[in-house]
Amino acid sequence: QVQLVESGGGLVQPGGSLRLSCAASGIIFSINTMGWYRQAPGKQRELVARITSGTSTNYADSVKGRFTISRDNDKKTVYLEMNSLKPEDTAAYYCNVEAFETYGVGSHRRYVYWGQGTQVTVSS
């Protein structure tokens, strides 16, 4: 069974830092993109950051320069280093993993998995 176990969330003061981790298990196909999304009450879920198997990264404008995404392929784990946290960063953060099963010639099937979410609260 595929599982994405998240950890690292919590309560932090503005300007503080947190490091989120998401460890994937049970995925037998090649992992392509790993990323983080967040959703605050009353708002749509939005992309925070993602990283490809080639380590290319993409960040939401609101977190550029403050957050850093990284991955450990051996551990099948993705991290999100969050610095200079702001109250508007408060949300449930969800890990996302995209994997592909190759079949036939030049064909593949896409699989998407989600973590259970970890709460990040930035408040004085």
N, C-alpha and C positions, 0 to 999 in steps of 0.2 A: 504494500500500500504506500502511496506517495504521501509524504508529510513535509510541510514547511513549518519549522519551529522557530518562532521569533522570540527575541529577548532584547533587553536593553532599554526599554521604555521606562518612563517614570516622571516625577515632578522635578522641575529644575527652574531656577531663577533666570530672568532675562539676562542675556549675555553669557549664560552658562553653556555647557557642552554635554552631549550624550552620544553614545555609540550604539547603534542598532545592529543586531546580527540576525541572519536568517539562514538556518541550516536545512538543506534539502536532503531527503532520503527516499529511497525506493524508486527513483527515476532511472530507468534503464536506457533511455534514449539520449542523444546528444543535446546538451543544454546550450542554447544560443544566448538569448538575452535574459538578464536578471535585473530586476528593478524594484523600486519602492514607489508606492502610491500613498496618498493620504486623503482622509475625509473628515471634515469638521461637521458638527451638527448643523443641519440646514443647508449644507453646501454639497456640490457634486464632488465625486472622487476625482482627484487630479494626479497627474504624473509628477513625481518629485525628482527622480533621477533614474537612469538606467545605464547598464553597461553591457556591451556585447562580448562575445567570446574572444574577439580581437582587442578587447579593452577600450574600444571607442565608447565615449561617454556622452550623455545628454542630460542637461539639467533644466528645471523650470527656472524662469527668469528670477523668480522670487527668492531662490536659494543659491543662485550662482555666487561663487566666492565665499560661501559660508559652509556649504555641505560638500562632502567628498564621498563618492561611491567607489567601492573596490570589491574584488572577489578573490576567492581562493578555490581554484578548480579542483584541487585534490580533495578538499574538504566539502566541496559543493556548497559553499557558503558565500553569501553576499553581505557586505557591510555598508553602513551609512554613518559616516562621521559627521555629526552636526555641531557646528560651532556658532558662536554669537547668536544664540537662539532668541527669538522674538515671541511675544504673546501670540501673534498671528500664525506661528508654527504649530500651535496647539491643535492636535487632531489624532485620530487613530491612524497608525501607519501600517500599511499592508505590503508584505513581500510578494513579489510576482516573479514567476519563473516560466520561461518559454523553452520548450524542447521540441525536437524534430525526429521523427522516425523516417528513415530513408527507405524507399521501396521502388522497385522497377528501375527505370533509367531516368535520372534527373527528376524524380518525384519524391515528395515527402509529405508526411502528415504532421500537423501542428498540434501540440498539446500545451495548455496553459494551466498553471497551478497558482493557488493563492494561499498565503499564510492566514493565520487566525486574527491577526491584527494586534498591535501593541500600542498602548496609549502613551502619548507624549503631551505633557501639560507644562506650559511655560507661564509662570505666574510669580508675582512678588508675594 
